[in-house]
Amino acid sequence: MLQNRGIEGVRVLMGLLSLANQHSRQIVEHACQIAQGHGAYHLRCLRQLIDHQNSAPAQQGFEFIQQHPIIRDLGDYGQFVRQAITQLP
């Protein structure tokens, strides 16, 4: 962030320290990782990401069904791919 914004980035760092006092380290760290991945080096972006994490419901895990009348066997798909490859010019 300092490389991107220079001396103006010091203010962002001060705000980041303030966020670290208000939220857990894991939440702030996760928001920073997301922001860095998108090149978002503004404190406003971090606050929005943290607010989103706090307000978003936890995603429920679920299992995929393995067999169903409309789901083909995995071997059928392998056969389709082999036929397609042999028909290539």
N, CA, C and O atoms as CSV, one atom per row, in Angstrom:
chain,resi,resn,atom,element,x,y,z
A,1,MET,N,N,0.826,-1.170,0.000
A,1,MET,CA,C,0.000,0.000,0.000
A,1,MET,C,C,0.878,1.245,0.000
A,1,MET,O,O,0.582,2.209,-0.706
A,2,LEU,N,N,1.943,1.235,0.775
A,2,LEU,CA,C,2.835,2.395,0.793
A,2,LEU,C,C,3.522,2.590,-0.552
A,2,LEU,O,O,3.747,3.726,-0.971
A,3,GLN,N,N,3.858,1.499,-1.233
A,3,GLN,CA,C,4.459,1.615,-2.563
A,3,GLN,C,C,3.477,2.229,-3.542
A,3,GLN,O,O,3.871,2.989,-4.427
A,4,ASN,N,N,2.210,1.906,-3.391
A,4,ASN,CA,C,1.187,2.386,-4.312
A,4,ASN,C,C,0.784,3.826,-4.017
A,4,ASN,O,O,0.620,4.616,-4.947
A,5,ARG,N,N,0.621,4.189,-2.742
A,5,ARG,CA,C,0.073,5.500,-2.384
A,5,ARG,C,C,1.089,6.463,-1.809
A,5,ARG,O,O,0.789,7.648,-1.660
A,6,GLY,N,N,2.274,5.998,-1.483
A,6,GLY,CA,C,3.293,6.891,-0.946
A,6,GLY,C,C,2.967,7.355,0.466
A,6,GLY,O,O,2.363,6.619,1.247
A,7,ILE,N,N,3.371,8.583,0.789
A,7,ILE,CA,C,3.203,9.121,2.135
A,7,ILE,C,C,1.731,9.227,2.535
A,7,ILE,O,O,1.413,9.181,3.723
A,8,GLU,N,N,0.841,9.365,1.572
A,8,GLU,CA,C,-0.597,9.399,1.874
A,8,GLU,C,C,-1.056,8.088,2.501
A,8,GLU,O,O,-2.072,8.045,3.196
A,9,GLY,N,N,-0.313,7.034,2.255
A,9,GLY,CA,C,-0.676,5.737,2.775
A,9,GLY,C,C,-0.526,5.623,4.287
A,9,GLY,O,O,-1.092,4.714,4.894
A,10,VAL,N,N,0.225,6.528,4.903
A,10,VAL,CA,C,0.396,6.489,6.357
A,10,VAL,C,C,-0.955,6.666,7.046
A,10,VAL,O,O,-1.228,6.028,8.062
A,11,ARG,N,N,-1.784,7.518,6.499
A,11,ARG,CA,C,-3.117,7.728,7.077
A,11,ARG,C,C,-3.941,6.445,7.007
A,11,ARG,O,O,-4.678,6.121,7.939
A,12,VAL,N,N,-3.815,5.728,5.914
A,12,VAL,CA,C,-4.515,4.453,5.784
A,12,VAL,C,C,-4.010,3.471,6.838
A,12,VAL,O,O,-4.801,2.741,7.436
A,13,LEU,N,N,-2.702,3.451,7.068
A,13,LEU,CA,C,-2.146,2.563,8.087
A,13,LEU,C,C,-2.677,2.912,9.474
A,13,LEU,O,O,-2.950,2.017,10.275
A,14,MET,N,N,-2.826,4.196,9.762
A,14,MET,CA,C,-3.376,4.601,11.059
A,14,MET,C,C,-4.824,4.129,11.185
A,14,MET,O,O,-5.238,3.663,12.246
A,15,GLY,N,N,-5.587,4.251,10.105
A,15,GLY,CA,C,-6.961,3.757,10.110
A,15,GLY,C,C,-7.023,2.249,10.241
A,15,GLY,O,O,-7.924,1.705,10.879
A,16,LEU,N,N,-6.056,1.575,9.631
A,16,LEU,CA,C,-5.980,0.116,9.725
A,16,LEU,C,C,-5.727,-0.319,11.163
A,16,LEU,O,O,-6.318,-1.288,11.638
A,17,LEU,N,N,-4.858,0.390,11.842
A,17,LEU,CA,C,-4.611,0.087,13.256
A,17,LEU,C,C,-5.880,0.286,14.083
A,17,LEU,O,O,-6.154,-0.478,15.008
A,18,SER,N,N,-6.638,1.302,13.747
A,18,SER,CA,C,-7.903,1.549,14.443
A,18,SER,C,C,-8.880,0.402,14.195
A,18,SER,O,O,-9.564,-0.044,15.115
A,19,LEU,N,N,-8.944,-0.072,12.954
A,19,LEU,CA,C,-9.823,-1.204,12.637
A,19,LEU,C,C,-9.402,-2.452,13.401
A,19,LEU,O,O,-10.242,-3.238,13.837
A,20,ALA,N,N,-8.095,-2.624,13.558
A,20,ALA,CA,C,-7.593,-3.792,14.272
A,20,ALA,C,C,-7.999,-3.753,15.743
A,20,ALA,O,O,-8.111,-4.801,16.380
A,21,ASN,N,N,-8.218,-2.561,16.285
A,21,ASN,CA,C,-8.669,-2.447,17.671
A,21,ASN,C,C,-10.170,-2.706,17.798
A,21,ASN,O,O,-10.651,-3.042,18.880
A,22,GLN,N,N,-10.909,-2.552,16.701
A,22,GLN,CA,C,-12.360,-2.692,16.728
A,22,GLN,C,C,-12.837,-4.079,16.302
A,22,GLN,O,O,-13.922,-4.505,16.698
A,23,HIS,N,N,-12.039,-4.788,15.499
A,23,HIS,CA,C,-12.456,-6.074,14.934
A,23,HIS,C,C,-11.378,-7.122,15.205
A,23,HIS,O,O,-10.242,-6.794,15.549
A,24,SER,N,N,-11.755,-8.377,15.042
A,24,SER,CA,C,-10.783,-9.442,15.273
A,24,SER,C,C,-9.698,-9.423,14.200
A,24,SER,O,O,-9.903,-8.932,13.090
A,25,ARG,N,N,-8.547,-9.967,14.562
A,25,ARG,CA,C,-7.420,-10.002,13.634
A,25,ARG,C,C,-7.765,-10.776,12.367
A,25,ARG,O,O,-7.348,-10.395,11.273
A,26,GLN,N,N,-8.534,-11.875,12.512
A,26,GLN,CA,C,-8.876,-12.707,11.359
A,26,GLN,C,C,-9.741,-11.928,10.363
A,26,GLN,O,O,-9.536,-12.031,9.154
A,27,ILE,N,N,-10.687,-11.167,10.855
A,27,ILE,CA,C,-11.572,-10.400,9.968
A,27,ILE,C,C,-10.785,-9.326,9.232
A,27,ILE,O,O,-10.953,-9.151,8.025
A,28,VAL,N,N,-9.929,-8.605,9.950
A,28,VAL,CA,C,-9.130,-7.542,9.326
A,28,VAL,C,C,-8.155,-8.141,8.323
A,28,VAL,O,O,-7.984,-7.605,7.228
A,29,GLU,N,N,-7.517,-9.244,8.686
A,29,GLU,CA,C,-6.560,-9.907,7.791
A,29,GLU,C,C,-7.239,-10.382,6.512
A,29,GLU,O,O,-6.702,-10.202,5.420
A,30,HIS,N,N,-8.411,-10.982,6.642
A,30,HIS,CA,C,-9.142,-11.463,5.471
A,30,HIS,C,C,-9.532,-10.298,4.564
A,30,HIS,O,O,-9.412,-10.395,3.343
A,31,ALA,N,N,-9.997,-9.203,5.154
A,31,ALA,CA,C,-10.361,-8.026,4.362
A,31,ALA,C,C,-9.136,-7.462,3.646
A,31,ALA,O,O,-9.234,-7.039,2.494
A,32,CYS,N,N,-7.987,-7.452,4.314
A,32,CYS,CA,C,-6.756,-6.958,3.691
A,32,CYS,C,C,-6.328,-7.839,2.518
A,32,CYS,O,O,-5.884,-7.333,1.488
A,33,GLN,N,N,-6.460,-9.145,2.675
A,33,GLN,CA,C,-6.098,-10.058,1.583
A,33,GLN,C,C,-6.976,-9.818,0.365
A,33,GLN,O,O,-6.481,-9.785,-0.761
A,34,ILE,N,N,-8.270,-9.651,0.583
A,34,ILE,CA,C,-9.190,-9.402,-0.526
A,34,ILE,C,C,-8.862,-8.068,-1.186
A,34,ILE,O,O,-8.793,-7.976,-2.411
A,35,ALA,N,N,-8.662,-7.037,-0.371
A,35,ALA,CA,C,-8.362,-5.703,-0.904
A,35,ALA,C,C,-7.070,-5.710,-1.708
A,35,ALA,O,O,-7.007,-5.122,-2.788
A,36,GLN,N,N,-6.042,-6.370,-1.190
A,36,GLN,CA,C,-4.765,-6.427,-1.905
A,36,GLN,C,C,-4.925,-7.153,-3.237
A,36,GLN,O,O,-4.341,-6.746,-4.241
A,37,GLY,N,N,-5.703,-8.213,-3.247
A,37,GLY,CA,C,-5.932,-8.959,-4.478
A,37,GLY,C,C,-6.609,-8.131,-5.557
A,37,GLY,O,O,-6.439,-8.387,-6.749
A,38,HIS,N,N,-7.382,-7.134,-5.129
A,38,HIS,CA,C,-8.076,-6.272,-6.085
A,38,HIS,C,C,-7.378,-4.926,-6.280
A,38,HIS,O,O,-7.858,-4.078,-7.032
A,39,GLY,N,N,-6.257,-4.732,-5.610
A,39,GLY,CA,C,-5.542,-3.463,-5.731
A,39,GLY,C,C,-6.309,-2.311,-5.110
A,39,GLY,O,O,-6.161,-1.167,-5.539
A,40,ALA,N,N,-7.125,-2.595,-4.109
A,40,ALA,CA,C,-7.933,-1.566,-3.443
A,40,ALA,C,C,-7.188,-1.113,-2.192
A,40,ALA,O,O,-7.265,-1.761,-1.148
A,41,TYR,N,N,-6.469,-0.001,-2.301
A,41,TYR,CA,C,-5.622,0.462,-1.211
A,41,TYR,C,C,-6.235,1.656,-0.486
A,41,TYR,O,O,-5.534,2.608,-0.143
A,42,HIS,N,N,-7.534,1.600,-0.257
A,42,HIS,CA,C,-8.223,2.674,0.450
A,42,HIS,C,C,-8.888,2.106,1.694
A,42,HIS,O,O,-9.399,0.986,1.684
A,43,LEU,N,N,-8.875,2.883,2.750
A,43,LEU,CA,C,-9.465,2.457,4.012
A,43,LEU,C,C,-10.961,2.217,3.861
A,43,LEU,O,O,-11.523,1.333,4.508
A,44,ARG,N,N,-11.595,2.997,3.014
A,44,ARG,CA,C,-13.033,2.832,2.754
A,44,ARG,C,C,-13.333,1.419,2.249
A,44,ARG,O,O,-14.330,0.814,2.642
A,45,CYS,N,N,-12.481,0.906,1.389
A,45,CYS,CA,C,-12.672,-0.451,0.869
A,45,CYS,C,C,-12.545,-1.485,1.983
A,45,CYS,O,O,-13.324,-2.436,2.048
A,46,LEU,N,N,-11.563,-1.295,2.854
A,46,LEU,CA,C,-11.399,-2.227,3.975
A,46,LEU,C,C,-12.618,-2.210,4.882
A,46,LEU,O,O,-13.092,-3.262,5.312
A,47,ARG,N,N,-13.125,-1.020,5.175
A,47,ARG,CA,C,-14.315,-0.922,6.027
A,47,ARG,C,C,-15.502,-1.638,5.390
A,47,ARG,O,O,-16.248,-2.343,6.070
A,48,GLN,N,N,-15.671,-1.454,4.088
A,48,GLN,CA,C,-16.784,-2.113,3.394
A,48,GLN,C,C,-16.629,-3.632,3.428
A,48,GLN,O,O,-17.605,-4.352,3.642
A,49,LEU,N,N,-15.422,-4.113,3.221
A,49,LEU,CA,C,-15.186,-5.552,3.264
A,49,LEU,C,C,-15.447,-6.121,4.656
A,49,LEU,O,O,-16.025,-7.199,4.795
A,50,ILE,N,N,-15.026,-5.402,5.670
A,50,ILE,CA,C,-15.256,-5.853,7.046
A,50,ILE,C,C,-16.744,-5.841,7.367
A,50,ILE,O,O,-17.259,-6.784,7.968
A,51,ASP,N,N,-17.435,-4.779,6.971
A,51,ASP,CA,C,-18.878,-4.722,7.202
A,51,ASP,C,C,-19.588,-5.863,6.494
A,51,ASP,O,O,-20.526,-6.452,7.033
A,52,HIS,N,N,-19.139,-6.172,5.290
A,52,HIS,CA,C,-19.748,-7.265,4.525
A,52,HIS,C,C,-19.519,-8.604,5.228
A,52,HIS,O,O,-20.419,-9.442,5.284
A,53,GLN,N,N,-18.320,-8.801,5.757
A,53,GLN,CA,C,-18.023,-10.050,6.470
A,53,GLN,C,C,-18.881,-10.186,7.723
A,53,GLN,O,O,-19.339,-11.277,8.062
A,54,ASN,N,N,-19.092,-9.058,8.407
A,54,ASN,CA,C,-19.869,-9.093,9.649
A,54,ASN,C,C,-21.353,-9.286,9.386
A,54,ASN,O,O,-22.057,-9.867,10.212
A,55,SER,N,N,-21.837,-8.805,8.245
A,55,SER,CA,C,-23.272,-8.886,7.973
A,55,SER,C,C,-23.662,-10.105,7.142
A,55,SER,O,O,-24.830,-10.494,7.121
A,56,ALA,N,N,-22.698,-10.706,6.464
A,56,ALA,CA,C,-23.012,-11.843,5.596
A,56,ALA,C,C,-23.231,-13.096,6.440
A,56,ALA,O,O,-22.442,-13.393,7.338
A,57,PRO,N,N,-24.303,-13.827,6.149
A,57,PRO,CA,C,-24.503,-15.081,6.881
A,57,PRO,C,C,-23.462,-16.110,6.455
A,57,PRO,O,O,-22.990,-16.097,5.318
A,58,ALA,N,N,-23.118,-16.982,7.361
A,58,ALA,CA,C,-22.143,-18.024,7.055
A,58,ALA,C,C,-22.730,-18.967,6.009
A,58,ALA,O,O,-23.893,-19.361,6.090
A,59,GLN,N,N,-21.910,-19.317,5.034
A,59,GLN,CA,C,-22.375,-20.201,3.976
A,59,GLN,C,C,-22.497,-21.614,4.525
A,59,GLN,O,O,-21.593,-22.123,5.187
A,60,GLN,N,N,-23.607,-22.218,4.241
A,60,GLN,CA,C,-23.834,-23.575,4.705
A,60,GLN,C,C,-23.191,-24.562,3.747
A,60,GLN,O,O,-23.247,-24.399,2.528
A,61,GLY,N,N,-22.586,-25.575,4.315
A,61,GLY,CA,C,-22.019,-26.634,3.497
A,61,GLY,C,C,-23.082,-27.667,3.182
A,61,GLY,O,O,-24.021,-27.856,3.954
A,62,PHE,N,N,-22.936,-28.328,2.063
A,62,PHE,CA,C,-23.880,-29.373,1.697
A,62,PHE,C,C,-23.161,-30.421,0.870
A,62,PHE,O,O,-22.087,-30.177,0.320
A,63,GLU,N,N,-23.758,-31.559,0.796
A,63,GLU,CA,C,-23.177,-32.673,0.054
A,63,GLU,C,C,-23.861,-32.772,-1.311
A,63,GLU,O,O,-25.067,-32.556,-1.432
A,64,PHE,N,N,-23.083,-33.097,-2.317
A,64,PHE,CA,C,-23.649,-33.341,-3.630
A,64,PHE,C,C,-24.155,-34.785,-3.674
A,64,PHE,O,O,-23.528,-35.697,-3.135
A,65,ILE,N,N,-25.288,-34.968,-4.322
A,65,ILE,CA,C,-25.792,-36.330,-4.464
A,65,ILE,C,C,-25.003,-37.026,-5.560
A,65,ILE,O,O,-24.587,-36.398,-6.534
A,66,GLN,N,N,-24.804,-38.297,-5.399
A,66,GLN,CA,C,-23.997,-39.063,-6.342
A,66,GLN,C,C,-24.835,-39.734,-7.421
A,66,GLN,O,O,-24.363,-39.942,-8.538
A,67,GLN,N,N,-26.063,-40.068,-7.091
A,67,GLN,CA,C,-26.915,-40.750,-8.058
A,67,GLN,C,C,-28.286,-40.096,-8.080
A,67,GLN,O,O,-28.858,-39.747,-7.047
A,68,HIS,N,N,-28.790,-39.943,-9.300
A,68,HIS,CA,C,-30.121,-39.376,-9.501
A,68,HIS,C,C,-30.541,-39.769,-10.915
A,68,HIS,O,O,-29.684,-39.944,-11.780
A,69,PRO,N,N,-31.838,-39.909,-11.164
A,69,PRO,CA,C,-32.278,-40.333,-12.499
A,69,PRO,C,C,-31.810,-39.418,-13.638
A,69,PRO,O,O,-31.639,-39.882,-14.765
A,70,ILE,N,N,-31.601,-38.131,-13.361
A,70,ILE,CA,C,-31.194,-37.239,-14.456
A,70,ILE,C,C,-29.687,-37.016,-14.510
A,70,ILE,O,O,-29.208,-36.290,-15.382
A,71,ILE,N,N,-28.930,-37.623,-13.597
A,71,ILE,CA,C,-27.476,-37.499,-13.599
A,71,ILE,C,C,-26.887,-38.744,-14.246
A,71,ILE,O,O,-27.141,-39.865,-13.807
A,72,ARG,N,N,-26.097,-38.533,-15.295
A,72,ARG,CA,C,-25.465,-39.659,-15.975
A,72,ARG,C,C,-24.290,-40.168,-15.160
A,72,ARG,O,O,-23.740,-39.457,-14.319
A,73,ASP,N,N,-23.919,-41.407,-15.424
A,73,ASP,CA,C,-22.759,-42.013,-14.793
A,73,ASP,C,C,-21.503,-41.306,-15.307
A,73,ASP,O,O,-21.452,-40.897,-16.467
A,74,LEU,N,N,-20.514,-41.164,-14.467
A,74,LEU,CA,C,-19.280,-40.481,-14.837
A,74,LEU,C,C,-18.600,-41.159,-16.018
A,74,LEU,O,O,-17.978,-40.485,-16.839
A,75,GLY,N,N,-18.704,-42.454,-16.116
A,75,GLY,CA,C,-18.118,-43.188,-17.240
A,75,GLY,C,C,-18.715,-42.782,-18.578
A,75,GLY,O,O,-18.027,-42.819,-19.598
A,76,ASP,N,N,-19.993,-42.393,-18.587
A,76,ASP,CA,C,-20.626,-41.937,-19.833
A,76,ASP,C,C,-19.934,-40.689,-20.366
A,76,ASP,O,O,-19.736,-40.550,-21.573
A,77,TYR,N,N,-19.567,-39.784,-19.464
A,77,TYR,CA,C,-18.897,-38.559,-19.898
A,77,TYR,C,C,-17.512,-38.868,-20.449
A,77,TYR,O,O,-17.081,-38.245,-21.420
A,78,GLY,N,N,-16.815,-39.816,-19.847
A,78,GLY,CA,C,-15.518,-40.233,-20.369
A,78,GLY,C,C,-15.648,-40.792,-21.774
A,78,GLY,O,O,-14.802,-40.541,-22.632
A,79,GLN,N,N,-16.713,-41.553,-22.006
A,79,GLN,CA,C,-16.958,-42.120,-23.332
A,79,GLN,C,C,-17.240,-41.008,-24.343
A,79,GLN,O,O,-16.752,-41.070,-25.471
A,80,PHE,N,N,-18.006,-40.007,-23.964
A,80,PHE,CA,C,-18.291,-38.879,-24.862
A,80,PHE,C,C,-17.007,-38.164,-25.253
A,80,PHE,O,O,-16.832,-37.784,-26.411
A,81,VAL,N,N,-16.118,-37.981,-24.300
A,81,VAL,CA,C,-14.860,-37.287,-24.566
A,81,VAL,C,C,-13.989,-38.122,-25.494
A,81,VAL,O,O,-13.393,-37.586,-26.428
A,82,ARG,N,N,-13.906,-39.424,-25.249
A,82,ARG,CA,C,-13.092,-40.286,-26.126
A,82,ARG,C,C,-13.632,-40.272,-27.551
A,82,ARG,O,O,-12.856,-40.220,-28.505
A,83,GLN,N,N,-14.951,-40.317,-27.706
A,83,GLN,CA,C,-15.536,-40.280,-29.055
A,83,GLN,C,C,-15.249,-38.943,-29.723
A,83,GLN,O,O,-14.947,-38.898,-30.915
A,84,ALA,N,N,-15.341,-37.860,-28.970
A,84,ALA,CA,C,-15.079,-36.542,-29.544
A,84,ALA,C,C,-13.633,-36.419,-29.989
A,84,ALA,O,O,-13.355,-35.811,-31.023
A,85,ILE,N,N,-12.713,-36.984,-29.231
A,85,ILE,CA,C,-11.295,-36.897,-29.566
A,85,ILE,C,C,-10.996,-37.723,-30.811
A,85,ILE,O,O,-10.215,-37.291,-31.659
A,86,THR,N,N,-11.596,-38.896,-30.938
A,86,THR,CA,C,-11.321,-39.725,-32.101
A,86,THR,C,C,-11.933,-39.147,-33.376
A,86,THR,O,O,-11.500,-39.495,-34.475
A,87,GLN,N,N,-12.910,-38.289,-33.250
A,87,GLN,CA,C,-13.556,-37.690,-34.423
A,87,GLN,C,C,-12.874,-36.395,-34.865
A,87,GLN,O,O,-13.260,-35.812,-35.877
A,88,LEU,N,N,-11.870,-35.941,-34.124
A,88,LEU,CA,C,-11.147,-34.726,-34.516
A,88,LEU,C,C,-10.385,-34.985,-35.811
A,88,LEU,O,O,-9.883,-36.088,-36.026
A,89,PRO,N,N,-10.294,-33.972,-36.676
A,89,PRO,CA,C,-9.555,-34.157,-37.951
A,89,PRO,C,C,-8.076,-34.254,-37.765
A,89,PRO,O,O,-7.340,-34.409,-38.739
